[in-house]
Amino acid sequence: MSEIVYKMKNRRGSAAEWLMADPVLSDGEFGIESDTGKIKIGNGVTAWSVLPYLTDHDHPEIGGGVSSHSTFEAGGPWRREYGNYPVYPLPNGRYLAGAVEMEDEIFLIAGKRNAALFKDVWKSSDRGSTWSLVNDNVDFGLRHSFGCVALNGDIIVIGGDDGAACRNDVWKSSDGGASWSLVGSDFGWGSRSGFGCVVHDGLIFLIGGYDGITRRNDVWKSSDGGASWSLVNNDLPGFIEREHFKAVSFKGALYVIGGHDGGVPGTAYGDVWKSSDGGYTWSEEASPLPFGGRSHYALIQTDERMLLISGFAGSWAGGDIPADVWEARIINGDLEFSPVLLTSEHHGSTAPEAAHGPPFDGRWGAAAWYVNDTIIMAGGCSWTYETAEVWISEPTIKSANAISIGQIPVDLNDLQDGSVLVFDAVKGRFMCLPMDVGGGEPPIG
């Protein structure tokens, strides 16, 4: 392991207390002003009052410098989790799989790889770094493009495509995917795949999708975990039939974002629809997607925003698969998108290009989760390959006492006095090792 070591005495006090004491910090020792969040690193010689604060030009060996922060925003730089390199954490490249999160564990369920379909369940308890096989032969069989939600401690799988036909059934697992039982079948919504599926106000909603013959724009809901379903609205006016989009519960409303008409070459939609009354009526948002049509994207959400990641843009005849990340927030009552990361090759956007794009290739059908302030994306498909990669984006900022060394976040609240901060250059992360490094004065404050 290639390492760069920083001594962390993690001494802290107010700016006035630091000036009054004016200590000489040990070489590599951090000092934190608790009221300003500013940081200095000692050199073993210079008094506090003379030491400069950290800036983005310090420590170029890490790349990008060291900077301090005072606010939180999820979604920092992306890094690829290699696992036992060169073997990726996931054993099989796949796309159009199910993805749920329960009790800080993330689950990846079934999916496909070209003509091969999967019928397994994998889980990760460390935010995607390592994965364990839960079940390699689930009772619901092979399938992809199904609905998958977590509700009241159960993982629920709805419909999907088994490679021969669309399915009309609901299955659930109450033990984290280890065993599965049939909840019911032959529901009023018929066979269905590629639909929007979301839990909203404690109910499961099924919206649109493909029934094996045509695309749909209807809305169904279940109040009993998928055992029974009622039609909320059928053939919504203005709401064009579509598949492979996300239905989202956000800020008390239901949203439908983009999607595809399912044709060949077909069209990806760039509209956004909102329902504030549980799916009965829908209105088109004033602002369409600024990047044009998009389907098969990955999406995560926090309390205040959503992030839409990559996906498929345009038609199957030469459509784009952009490697980009877009943020959506409620602004003046409307859901509006703005660019977070764009590639120079991105097409169809009226927004200015970002200085750099994400490090991953464009992909569609990837799975994504948001857990413990961390975004995880796994799998997906480009024009030429299906990937088993896992990409992780940790928060850029965690508190007023946080720093980023280069683009790597470090939360100083987690560090103990006398610890050593070790940078693992292979995995691109910092580790805090509790060991006595000696030197320096007792913490201030």
Helices and strands as residue ranges (DSSP letters): E 3-8, E 11-13, H 15-21, E 30-33, E 39-41, E 66-69, E 78-81, E 98-102, E 105-113, E 116-124, E 132-135, E 147-151, E 154-158, E 169-173, E 181-185, E 196-200, E 203-210, E 215-222, E 230-233, E 246-250, E 253-260, E 268-275, E 283-284, E 298-301, E 306-309, E 325-331, E 334-341, E 367-371, E 374-378, E 390-393, E 402-405, E 408-411, G 412-414, E 419-424, E 429-433
